[in-house]
Amino acid sequence: MSIRLPYQLRATWRALVVGACLLTASTQLAAQEGARAFNVFLDCSGFFCDQTFIRTEIVSVNWVRERTAADVHILATTQPTGGGGTRYSVAFIGQHRFEGVID
């Protein structure tokens, strides 16, 4: 049996998860590099991704609209599961000064 949450609750939950990950990474980088914000490109599409909401709620990074200009490329994808649910995957891919860092 699967429980289906309302869209607004799912979108808020997703934004909080991405925000927590970015805040953790931002805090670690600020300690290492003297509080310089890094550029982030968010690559997600479809029903589950509200880029405007995520960009306005997470202000500790510089959001860029070009993938090649980003220090961190966030790739968020969905995939249907056999049981009728959805699998969400988020990959953080380092570019430029974070070349080779993938989480």
Phi and psi restraints in degrees (range 20) as a CNS / XPLOR table:
assign (resid 1 and name C) (resid 2 and name N)
       (resid 2 and name CA) (resid 2 and name C) 1.0 -115.6 20.0 2
assign (resid 2 and name N) (resid 2 and name CA)
       (resid 2 and name C) (resid 3 and name N) 1.0 138.0 20.0 2
assign (resid 2 and name C) (resid 3 and name N)
       (resid 3 and name CA) (resid 3 and name C) 1.0 -100.8 20.0 2
assign (resid 3 and name N) (resid 3 and name CA)
       (resid 3 and name C) (resid 4 and name N) 1.0 126.1 20.0 2
assign (resid 3 and name C) (resid 4 and name N)
       (resid 4 and name CA) (resid 4 and name C) 1.0 -103.1 20.0 2
assign (resid 4 and name N) (resid 4 and name CA)
       (resid 4 and name C) (resid 5 and name N) 1.0 116.0 20.0 2
assign (resid 4 and name C) (resid 5 and name N)
       (resid 5 and name CA) (resid 5 and name C) 1.0 -82.6 20.0 2
assign (resid 5 and name N) (resid 5 and name CA)
       (resid 5 and name C) (resid 6 and name N) 1.0 151.1 20.0 2
assign (resid 5 and name C) (resid 6 and name N)
       (resid 6 and name CA) (resid 6 and name C) 1.0 -60.8 20.0 2
assign (resid 6 and name N) (resid 6 and name CA)
       (resid 6 and name C) (resid 7 and name N) 1.0 150.3 20.0 2
assign (resid 6 and name C) (resid 7 and name N)
       (resid 7 and name CA) (resid 7 and name C) 1.0 -54.6 20.0 2
assign (resid 7 and name N) (resid 7 and name CA)
       (resid 7 and name C) (resid 8 and name N) 1.0 -45.2 20.0 2
assign (resid 7 and name C) (resid 8 and name N)
       (resid 8 and name CA) (resid 8 and name C) 1.0 -61.6 20.0 2
assign (resid 8 and name N) (resid 8 and name CA)
       (resid 8 and name C) (resid 9 and name N) 1.0 -39.9 20.0 2
assign (resid 8 and name C) (resid 9 and name N)
       (resid 9 and name CA) (resid 9 and name C) 1.0 -68.3 20.0 2
assign (resid 9 and name N) (resid 9 and name CA)
       (resid 9 and name C) (resid 10 and name N) 1.0 -41.0 20.0 2
assign (resid 9 and name C) (resid 10 and name N)
       (resid 10 and name CA) (resid 10 and name C) 1.0 -64.3 20.0 2
assign (resid 10 and name N) (resid 10 and name CA)
       (resid 10 and name C) (resid 11 and name N) 1.0 -42.7 20.0 2
assign (resid 10 and name C) (resid 11 and name N)
       (resid 11 and name CA) (resid 11 and name C) 1.0 -64.4 20.0 2
assign (resid 11 and name N) (resid 11 and name CA)
       (resid 11 and name C) (resid 12 and name N) 1.0 -41.2 20.0 2
assign (resid 11 and name C) (resid 12 and name N)
       (resid 12 and name CA) (resid 12 and name C) 1.0 -65.4 20.0 2
assign (resid 12 and name N) (resid 12 and name CA)
       (resid 12 and name C) (resid 13 and name N) 1.0 -42.4 20.0 2
assign (resid 12 and name C) (resid 13 and name N)
       (resid 13 and name CA) (resid 13 and name C) 1.0 -62.1 20.0 2
assign (resid 13 and name N) (resid 13 and name CA)
       (resid 13 and name C) (resid 14 and name N) 1.0 -44.4 20.0 2
assign (resid 13 and name C) (resid 14 and name N)
       (resid 14 and name CA) (resid 14 and name C) 1.0 -62.9 20.0 2
assign (resid 14 and name N) (resid 14 and name CA)
       (resid 14 and name C) (resid 15 and name N) 1.0 -42.2 20.0 2
assign (resid 14 and name C) (resid 15 and name N)
       (resid 15 and name CA) (resid 15 and name C) 1.0 -63.0 20.0 2
assign (resid 15 and name N) (resid 15 and name CA)
       (resid 15 and name C) (resid 16 and name N) 1.0 -38.1 20.0 2
assign (resid 15 and name C) (resid 16 and name N)
       (resid 16 and name CA) (resid 16 and name C) 1.0 -66.1 20.0 2
assign (resid 16 and name N) (resid 16 and name CA)
       (resid 16 and name C) (resid 17 and name N) 1.0 -40.0 20.0 2
assign (resid 16 and name C) (resid 17 and name N)
       (resid 17 and name CA) (resid 17 and name C) 1.0 -64.9 20.0 2
assign (resid 17 and name N) (resid 17 and name CA)
       (resid 17 and name C) (resid 18 and name N) 1.0 -48.9 20.0 2
assign (resid 17 and name C) (resid 18 and name N)
       (resid 18 and name CA) (resid 18 and name C) 1.0 -62.8 20.0 2
assign (resid 18 and name N) (resid 18 and name CA)
       (resid 18 and name C) (resid 19 and name N) 1.0 -41.1 20.0 2
assign (resid 18 and name C) (resid 19 and name N)
       (resid 19 and name CA) (resid 19 and name C) 1.0 -62.6 20.0 2
assign (resid 19 and name N) (resid 19 and name CA)
       (resid 19 and name C) (resid 20 and name N) 1.0 -41.8 20.0 2
assign (resid 19 and name C) (resid 20 and name N)
       (resid 20 and name CA) (resid 20 and name C) 1.0 -63.1 20.0 2
assign (resid 20 and name N) (resid 20 and name CA)
       (resid 20 and name C) (resid 21 and name N) 1.0 -41.6 20.0 2
assign (resid 20 and name C) (resid 21 and name N)
       (resid 21 and name CA) (resid 21 and name C) 1.0 -64.3 20.0 2
assign (resid 21 and name N) (resid 21 and name CA)
       (resid 21 and name C) (resid 22 and name N) 1.0 -44.6 20.0 2
assign (resid 21 and name C) (resid 22 and name N)
       (resid 22 and name CA) (resid 22 and name C) 1.0 -67.6 20.0 2
assign (resid 22 and name N) (resid 22 and name CA)
       (resid 22 and name C) (resid 23 and name N) 1.0 -38.1 20.0 2
assign (resid 22 and name C) (resid 23 and name N)
       (resid 23 and name CA) (resid 23 and name C) 1.0 -64.8 20.0 2
assign (resid 23 and name N) (resid 23 and name CA)
       (resid 23 and name C) (resid 24 and name N) 1.0 -41.0 20.0 2
assign (resid 23 and name C) (resid 24 and name N)
       (resid 24 and name CA) (resid 24 and name C) 1.0 -62.5 20.0 2
assign (resid 24 and name N) (resid 24 and name CA)
       (resid 24 and name C) (resid 25 and name N) 1.0 -47.9 20.0 2
assign (resid 24 and name C) (resid 25 and name N)
       (resid 25 and name CA) (resid 25 and name C) 1.0 -64.0 20.0 2
assign (resid 25 and name N) (resid 25 and name CA)
       (resid 25 and name C) (resid 26 and name N) 1.0 -40.5 20.0 2
assign (resid 25 and name C) (resid 26 and name N)
       (resid 26 and name CA) (resid 26 and name C) 1.0 -64.6 20.0 2
assign (resid 26 and name N) (resid 26 and name CA)
       (resid 26 and name C) (resid 27 and name N) 1.0 -41.0 20.0 2
assign (resid 26 and name C) (resid 27 and name N)
       (resid 27 and name CA) (resid 27 and name C) 1.0 -65.0 20.0 2
assign (resid 27 and name N) (resid 27 and name CA)
       (resid 27 and name C) (resid 28 and name N) 1.0 -42.6 20.0 2
assign (resid 27 and name C) (resid 28 and name N)
       (resid 28 and name CA) (resid 28 and name C) 1.0 -65.2 20.0 2
assign (resid 28 and name N) (resid 28 and name CA)
       (resid 28 and name C) (resid 29 and name N) 1.0 -41.8 20.0 2
assign (resid 28 and name C) (resid 29 and name N)
       (resid 29 and name CA) (resid 29 and name C) 1.0 -69.6 20.0 2
assign (resid 29 and name N) (resid 29 and name CA)
       (resid 29 and name C) (resid 30 and name N) 1.0 -36.2 20.0 2
assign (resid 29 and name C) (resid 30 and name N)
       (resid 30 and name CA) (resid 30 and name C) 1.0 -62.7 20.0 2
assign (resid 30 and name N) (resid 30 and name CA)
       (resid 30 and name C) (resid 31 and name N) 1.0 -39.2 20.0 2
assign (resid 30 and name C) (resid 31 and name N)
       (resid 31 and name CA) (resid 31 and name C) 1.0 -66.8 20.0 2
assign (resid 31 and name N) (resid 31 and name CA)
       (resid 31 and name C) (resid 32 and name N) 1.0 -34.7 20.0 2
assign (resid 31 and name C) (resid 32 and name N)
       (resid 32 and name CA) (resid 32 and name C) 1.0 -81.0 20.0 2
assign (resid 32 and name N) (resid 32 and name CA)
       (resid 32 and name C) (resid 33 and name N) 1.0 -36.2 20.0 2
assign (resid 32 and name C) (resid 33 and name N)
       (resid 33 and name CA) (resid 33 and name C) 1.0 -121.1 20.0 2
assign (resid 33 and name N) (resid 33 and name CA)
       (resid 33 and name C) (resid 34 and name N) 1.0 21.7 20.0 2
assign (resid 33 and name C) (resid 34 and name N)
       (resid 34 and name CA) (resid 34 and name C) 1.0 72.8 20.0 2
assign (resid 34 and name N) (resid 34 and name CA)
       (resid 34 and name C) (resid 35 and name N) 1.0 41.0 20.0 2
assign (resid 34 and name C) (resid 35 and name N)
       (resid 35 and name CA) (resid 35 and name C) 1.0 65.9 20.0 2
assign (resid 35 and name N) (resid 35 and name CA)
       (resid 35 and name C) (resid 36 and name N) 1.0 30.1 20.0 2
assign (resid 35 and name C) (resid 36 and name N)
       (resid 36 and name CA) (resid 36 and name C) 1.0 -88.1 20.0 2
assign (resid 36 and name N) (resid 36 and name CA)
       (resid 36 and name C) (resid 37 and name N) 1.0 120.0 20.0 2
assign (resid 36 and name C) (resid 37 and name N)
       (resid 37 and name CA) (resid 37 and name C) 1.0 -68.6 20.0 2
assign (resid 37 and name N) (resid 37 and name CA)
       (resid 37 and name C) (resid 38 and name N) 1.0 150.5 20.0 2
assign (resid 37 and name C) (resid 38 and name N)
       (resid 38 and name CA) (resid 38 and name C) 1.0 -111.0 20.0 2
assign (resid 38 and name N) (resid 38 and name CA)
       (resid 38 and name C) (resid 39 and name N) 1.0 161.0 20.0 2
assign (resid 38 and name C) (resid 39 and name N)
       (resid 39 and name CA) (resid 39 and name C) 1.0 -88.1 20.0 2
assign (resid 39 and name N) (resid 39 and name CA)
       (resid 39 and name C) (resid 40 and name N) 1.0 135.6 20.0 2
assign (resid 39 and name C) (resid 40 and name N)
       (resid 40 and name CA) (resid 40 and name C) 1.0 -128.7 20.0 2
assign (resid 40 and name N) (resid 40 and name CA)
       (resid 40 and name C) (resid 41 and name N) 1.0 134.6 20.0 2
assign (resid 40 and name C) (resid 41 and name N)
       (resid 41 and name CA) (resid 41 and name C) 1.0 -113.4 20.0 2
assign (resid 41 and name N) (resid 41 and name CA)
       (resid 41 and name C) (resid 42 and name N) 1.0 124.1 20.0 2
assign (resid 41 and name C) (resid 42 and name N)
       (resid 42 and name CA) (resid 42 and name C) 1.0 -98.3 20.0 2
assign (resid 42 and name N) (resid 42 and name CA)
       (resid 42 and name C) (resid 43 and name N) 1.0 117.3 20.0 2
assign (resid 42 and name C) (resid 43 and name N)
       (resid 43 and name CA) (resid 43 and name C) 1.0 -113.0 20.0 2
assign (resid 43 and name N) (resid 43 and name CA)
       (resid 43 and name C) (resid 44 and name N) 1.0 91.7 20.0 2
assign (resid 43 and name C) (resid 44 and name N)
       (resid 44 and name CA) (resid 44 and name C) 1.0 -150.3 20.0 2
assign (resid 44 and name N) (resid 44 and name CA)
       (resid 44 and name C) (resid 45 and name N) 1.0 154.5 20.0 2
assign (resid 44 and name C) (resid 45 and name N)
       (resid 45 and name CA) (resid 45 and name C) 1.0 -148.9 20.0 2
assign (resid 45 and name N) (resid 45 and name CA)
       (resid 45 and name C) (resid 46 and name N) 1.0 173.3 20.0 2
assign (resid 45 and name C) (resid 46 and name N)
       (resid 46 and name CA) (resid 46 and name C) 1.0 94.4 20.0 2
assign (resid 46 and name N) (resid 46 and name CA)
       (resid 46 and name C) (resid 47 and name N) 1.0 -169.6 20.0 2
assign (resid 46 and name C) (resid 47 and name N)
       (resid 47 and name CA) (resid 47 and name C) 1.0 -66.2 20.0 2
assign (resid 47 and name N) (resid 47 and name CA)
       (resid 47 and name C) (resid 48 and name N) 1.0 -31.3 20.0 2
assign (resid 47 and name C) (resid 48 and name N)
       (resid 48 and name CA) (resid 48 and name C) 1.0 -84.5 20.0 2
assign (resid 48 and name N) (resid 48 and name CA)
       (resid 48 and name C) (resid 49 and name N) 1.0 -9.6 20.0 2
assign (resid 48 and name C) (resid 49 and name N)
       (resid 49 and name CA) (resid 49 and name C) 1.0 -112.8 20.0 2
assign (resid 49 and name N) (resid 49 and name CA)
       (resid 49 and name C) (resid 50 and name N) 1.0 112.7 20.0 2
assign (resid 49 and name C) (resid 50 and name N)
       (resid 50 and name CA) (resid 50 and name C) 1.0 -106.2 20.0 2
assign (resid 50 and name N) (resid 50 and name CA)
       (resid 50 and name C) (resid 51 and name N) 1.0 88.0 20.0 2
assign (resid 50 and name C) (resid 51 and name N)
       (resid 51 and name CA) (resid 51 and name C) 1.0 -62.0 20.0 2
assign (resid 51 and name N) (resid 51 and name CA)
       (resid 51 and name C) (resid 52 and name N) 1.0 -37.5 20.0 2
assign (resid 51 and name C) (resid 52 and name N)
       (resid 52 and name CA) (resid 52 and name C) 1.0 -61.9 20.0 2
assign (resid 52 and name N) (resid 52 and name CA)
       (resid 52 and name C) (resid 53 and name N) 1.0 -44.4 20.0 2
assign (resid 52 and name C) (resid 53 and name N)
       (resid 53 and name CA) (resid 53 and name C) 1.0 -63.0 20.0 2
assign (resid 53 and name N) (resid 53 and name CA)
       (resid 53 and name C) (resid 54 and name N) 1.0 -46.3 20.0 2
assign (resid 53 and name C) (resid 54 and name N)
       (resid 54 and name CA) (resid 54 and name C) 1.0 -62.8 20.0 2
assign (resid 54 and name N) (resid 54 and name CA)
       (resid 54 and name C) (resid 55 and name N) 1.0 -43.4 20.0 2
assign (resid 54 and name C) (resid 55 and name N)
       (resid 55 and name CA) (resid 55 and name C) 1.0 -65.1 20.0 2
assign (resid 55 and name N) (resid 55 and name CA)
       (resid 55 and name C) (resid 56 and name N) 1.0 -35.2 20.0 2
assign (resid 55 and name C) (resid 56 and name N)
       (resid 56 and name CA) (resid 56 and name C) 1.0 -80.3 20.0 2
assign (resid 56 and name N) (resid 56 and name CA)
       (resid 56 and name C) (resid 57 and name N) 1.0 -27.5 20.0 2
assign (resid 56 and name C) (resid 57 and name N)
       (resid 57 and name CA) (resid 57 and name C) 1.0 -87.5 20.0 2
assign (resid 57 and name N) (resid 57 and name CA)
       (resid 57 and name C) (resid 58 and name N) 1.0 -28.1 20.0 2
assign (resid 57 and name C) (resid 58 and name N)
       (resid 58 and name CA) (resid 58 and name C) 1.0 -106.8 20.0 2
assign (resid 58 and name N) (resid 58 and name CA)
       (resid 58 and name C) (resid 59 and name N) 1.0 102.4 20.0 2
assign (resid 58 and name C) (resid 59 and name N)
       (resid 59 and name CA) (resid 59 and name C) 1.0 -109.3 20.0 2
assign (resid 59 and name N) (resid 59 and name CA)
       (resid 59 and name C) (resid 60 and name N) 1.0 6.1 20.0 2
assign (resid 59 and name C) (resid 60 and name N)
       (resid 60 and name CA) (resid 60 and name C) 1.0 -85.4 20.0 2
assign (resid 60 and name N) (resid 60 and name CA)
       (resid 60 and name C) (resid 61 and name N) 1.0 1.7 20.0 2
assign (resid 60 and name C) (resid 61 and name N)
       (resid 61 and name CA) (resid 61 and name C) 1.0 -130.1 20.0 2
assign (resid 61 and name N) (resid 61 and name CA)
       (resid 61 and name C) (resid 62 and name N) 1.0 165.8 20.0 2
assign (resid 61 and name C) (resid 62 and name N)
       (resid 62 and name CA) (resid 62 and name C) 1.0 -96.5 20.0 2
assign (resid 62 and name N) (resid 62 and name CA)
       (resid 62 and name C) (resid 63 and name N) 1.0 114.6 20.0 2
assign (resid 62 and name C) (resid 63 and name N)
       (resid 63 and name CA) (resid 63 and name C) 1.0 -81.4 20.0 2
assign (resid 63 and name N) (resid 63 and name CA)
       (resid 63 and name C) (resid 64 and name N) 1.0 132.2 20.0 2
assign (resid 63 and name C) (resid 64 and name N)
       (resid 64 and name CA) (resid 64 and name C) 1.0 -119.9 20.0 2
assign (resid 64 and name N) (resid 64 and name CA)
       (resid 64 and name C) (resid 65 and name N) 1.0 156.2 20.0 2
assign (resid 64 and name C) (resid 65 and name N)
       (resid 65 and name CA) (resid 65 and name C) 1.0 -102.0 20.0 2
assign (resid 65 and name N) (resid 65 and name CA)
       (resid 65 and name C) (resid 66 and name N) 1.0 -1.6 20.0 2
assign (resid 65 and name C) (resid 66 and name N)
       (resid 66 and name CA) (resid 66 and name C) 1.0 -118.9 20.0 2
assign (resid 66 and name N) (resid 66 and name CA)
       (resid 66 and name C) (resid 67 and name N) 1.0 123.4 20.0 2
assign (resid 66 and name C) (resid 67 and name N)
       (resid 67 and name CA) (resid 67 and name C) 1.0 -58.4 20.0 2
assign (resid 67 and name N) (resid 67 and name CA)
       (resid 67 and name C) (resid 68 and name N) 1.0 -36.7 20.0 2
assign (resid 67 and name C) (resid 68 and name N)
       (resid 68 and name CA) (resid 68 and name C) 1.0 -72.8 20.0 2
assign (resid 68 and name N) (resid 68 and name CA)
       (resid 68 and name C) (resid 69 and name N) 1.0 -15.2 20.0 2
assign (resid 68 and name C) (resid 69 and name N)
       (resid 69 and name CA) (resid 69 and name C) 1.0 -90.5 20.0 2
assign (resid 69 and name N) (resid 69 and name CA)
       (resid 69 and name C) (resid 70 and name N) 1.0 -4.9 20.0 2
assign (resid 69 and name C) (resid 70 and name N)
       (resid 70 and name CA) (resid 70 and name C) 1.0 -88.1 20.0 2
assign (resid 70 and name N) (resid 70 and name CA)
       (resid 70 and name C) (resid 71 and name N) 1.0 147.8 20.0 2
assign (resid 70 and name C) (resid 71 and name N)
       (resid 71 and name CA) (resid 71 and name C) 1.0 -84.1 20.0 2
assign (resid 71 and name N) (resid 71 and name CA)
       (resid 71 and name C) (resid 72 and name N) 1.0 -31.0 20.0 2
assign (resid 71 and name C) (resid 72 and name N)
       (resid 72 and name CA) (resid 72 and name C) 1.0 -130.7 20.0 2
assign (resid 72 and name N) (resid 72 and name CA)
       (resid 72 and name C) (resid 73 and name N) 1.0 127.2 20.0 2
assign (resid 72 and name C) (resid 73 and name N)
       (resid 73 and name CA) (resid 73 and name C) 1.0 -106.6 20.0 2
assign (resid 73 and name N) (resid 73 and name CA)
       (resid 73 and name C) (resid 74 and name N) 1.0 116.8 20.0 2
assign (resid 73 and name C) (resid 74 and name N)
       (resid 74 and name CA) (resid 74 and name C) 1.0 -99.4 20.0 2
assign (resid 74 and name N) (resid 74 and name CA)
       (resid 74 and name C) (resid 75 and name N) 1.0 118.4 20.0 2
assign (resid 74 and name C) (resid 75 and name N)
       (resid 75 and name CA) (resid 75 and name C) 1.0 -110.4 20.0 2
assign (resid 75 and name N) (resid 75 and name CA)
       (resid 75 and name C) (resid 76 and name N) 1.0 111.6 20.0 2
assign (resid 75 and name C) (resid 76 and name N)
       (resid 76 and name CA) (resid 76 and name C) 1.0 -111.2 20.0 2
assign (resid 76 and name N) (resid 76 and name CA)
       (resid 76 and name C) (resid 77 and name N) 1.0 128.7 20.0 2
assign (resid 76 and name C) (resid 77 and name N)
       (resid 77 and name CA) (resid 77 and name C) 1.0 -133.7 20.0 2
assign (resid 77 and name N) (resid 77 and name CA)
       (resid 77 and name C) (resid 78 and name N) 1.0 160.1 20.0 2
assign (resid 77 and name C) (resid 78 and name N)
       (resid 78 and name CA) (resid 78 and name C) 1.0 -126.3 20.0 2
assign (resid 78 and name N) (resid 78 and name CA)
       (resid 78 and name C) (resid 79 and name N) 1.0 154.2 20.0 2
assign (resid 78 and name C) (resid 79 and name N)
       (resid 79 and name CA) (resid 79 and name C) 1.0 -149.6 20.0 2
assign (resid 79 and name N) (resid 79 and name CA)
       (resid 79 and name C) (resid 80 and name N) 1.0 130.4 20.0 2
assign (resid 79 and name C) (resid 80 and name N)
       (resid 80 and name CA) (resid 80 and name C) 1.0 -67.6 20.0 2
assign (resid 80 and name N) (resid 80 and name CA)
       (resid 80 and name C) (resid 81 and name N) 1.0 145.2 20.0 2
assign (resid 80 and name C) (resid 81 and name N)
       (resid 81 and name CA) (resid 81 and name C) 1.0 -102.8 20.0 2
assign (resid 81 and name N) (resid 81 and name CA)
       (resid 81 and name C) (resid 82 and name N) 1.0 166.5 20.0 2
assign (resid 81 and name C) (resid 82 and name N)
       (resid 82 and name CA) (resid 82 and name C) 1.0 -66.3 20.0 2
assign (resid 82 and name N) (resid 82 and name CA)
       (resid 82 and name C) (resid 83 and name N) 1.0 -25.7 20.0 2
assign (resid 82 and name C) (resid 83 and name N)
       (resid 83 and name CA) (resid 83 and name C) 1.0 -87.7 20.0 2
assign (resid 83 and name N) (resid 83 and name CA)
       (resid 83 and name C) (resid 84 and name N) 1.0 7.3 20.0 2
assign (resid 83 and name C) (resid 84 and name N)
       (resid 84 and name CA) (resid 84 and name C) 1.0 94.9 20.0 2
assign (resid 84 and name N) (resid 84 and name CA)
       (resid 84 and name C) (resid 85 and name N) 1.0 0.4 20.0 2
assign (resid 84 and name C) (resid 85 and name N)
       (resid 85 and name CA) (resid 85 and name C) 1.0 -94.2 20.0 2
assign (resid 85 and name N) (resid 85 and name CA)
       (resid 85 and name C) (resid 86 and name N) 1.0 -166.0 20.0 2
assign (resid 85 and name C) (resid 86 and name N)
       (resid 86 and name CA) (resid 86 and name C) 1.0 -133.7 20.0 2
assign (resid 86 and name N) (resid 86 and name CA)
       (resid 86 and name C) (resid 87 and name N) 1.0 135.5 20.0 2
assign (resid 86 and name C) (resid 87 and name N)
       (resid 87 and name CA) (resid 87 and name C) 1.0 -100.7 20.0 2
assign (resid 87 and name N) (resid 87 and name CA)
       (resid 87 and name C) (resid 88 and name N) 1.0 126.3 20.0 2
assign (resid 87 and name C) (resid 88 and name N)
       (resid 88 and name CA) (resid 88 and name C) 1.0 -105.4 20.0 2
assign (resid 88 and name N) (resid 88 and name CA)
       (resid 88 and name C) (resid 89 and name N) 1.0 132.5 20.0 2
assign (resid 88 and name C) (resid 89 and name N)
       (resid 89 and name CA) (resid 89 and name C) 1.0 -127.6 20.0 2
assign (resid 89 and name N) (resid 89 and name CA)
       (resid 89 and name C) (resid 90 and name N) 1.0 136.7 20.0 2
assign (resid 89 and name C) (resid 90 and name N)
       (resid 90 and name CA) (resid 90 and name C) 1.0 -128.6 20.0 2
assign (resid 90 and name N) (resid 90 and name CA)
       (resid 90 and name C) (resid 91 and name N) 1.0 124.3 20.0 2
assign (resid 90 and name C) (resid 91 and name N)
       (resid 91 and name CA) (resid 91 and name C) 1.0 -117.9 20.0 2
assign (resid 91 and name N) (resid 91 and name CA)
       (resid 91 and name C) (resid 92 and name N) 1.0 133.0 20.0 2
assign (resid 91 and name C) (resid 92 and name N)
       (resid 92 and name CA) (resid 92 and name C) 1.0 -104.2 20.0 2
assign (resid 92 and name N) (resid 92 and name CA)
       (resid 92 and name C) (resid 93 and name N) 1.0 115.5 20.0 2
assign (resid 92 and name C) (resid 93 and name N)
       (resid 93 and name CA) (resid 93 and name C) 1.0 -113.8 20.0 2
assign (resid 93 and name N) (resid 93 and name CA)
       (resid 93 and name C) (resid 94 and name N) 1.0 120.0 20.0 2
assign (resid 93 and name C) (resid 94 and name N)
       (resid 94 and name CA) (resid 94 and name C) 1.0 -78.3 20.0 2
assign (resid 94 and name N) (resid 94 and name CA)
       (resid 94 and name C) (resid 95 and name N) 1.0 139.9 20.0 2
assign (resid 94 and name C) (resid 95 and name N)
       (resid 95 and name CA) (resid 95 and name C) 1.0 -134.7 20.0 2
assign (resid 95 and name N) (resid 95 and name CA)
       (resid 95 and name C) (resid 96 and name N) 1.0 165.7 20.0 2
assign (resid 95 and name C) (resid 96 and name N)
       (resid 96 and name CA) (resid 96 and name C) 1.0 52.4 20.0 2
assign (resid 96 and name N) (resid 96 and name CA)
       (resid 96 and name C) (resid 97 and name N) 1.0 -110.8 20.0 2
assign (resid 96 and name C) (resid 97 and name N)
       (resid 97 and name CA) (resid 97 and name C) 1.0 -72.3 20.0 2
assign (resid 97 and name N) (resid 97 and name CA)
       (resid 97 and name C) (resid 98 and name N) 1.0 -11.9 20.0 2
assign (resid 97 and name C) (resid 98 and name N)
       (resid 98 and name CA) (resid 98 and name C) 1.0 -111.6 20.0 2
assign (resid 98 and name N) (resid 98 and name CA)
       (resid 98 and name C) (resid 99 and name N) 1.0 25.5 20.0 2
assign (resid 98 and name C) (resid 99 and name N)
       (resid 99 and name CA) (resid 99 and name C) 1.0 -52.3 20.0 2
assign (resid 99 and name N) (resid 99 and name CA)
       (resid 99 and name C) (resid 100 and name N) 1.0 129.6 20.0 2
assign (resid 99 and name C) (resid 100 and name N)
       (resid 100 and name CA) (resid 100 and name C) 1.0 89.5 20.0 2
assign (resid 100 and name N) (resid 100 and name CA)
       (resid 100 and name C) (resid 101 and name N) 1.0 -6.2 20.0 2
assign (resid 100 and name C) (resid 101 and name N)
       (resid 101 and name CA) (resid 101 and name C) 1.0 -93.2 20.0 2
assign (resid 101 and name N) (resid 101 and name CA)
       (resid 101 and name C) (resid 102 and name N) 1.0 118.8 20.0 2
assign (resid 101 and name C) (resid 102 and name N)
       (resid 102 and name CA) (resid 102 and name C) 1.0 -131.8 20.0 2
assign (resid 102 and name N) (resid 102 and name CA)
       (resid 102 and name C) (resid 103 and name N) 1.0 130.6 20.0 2
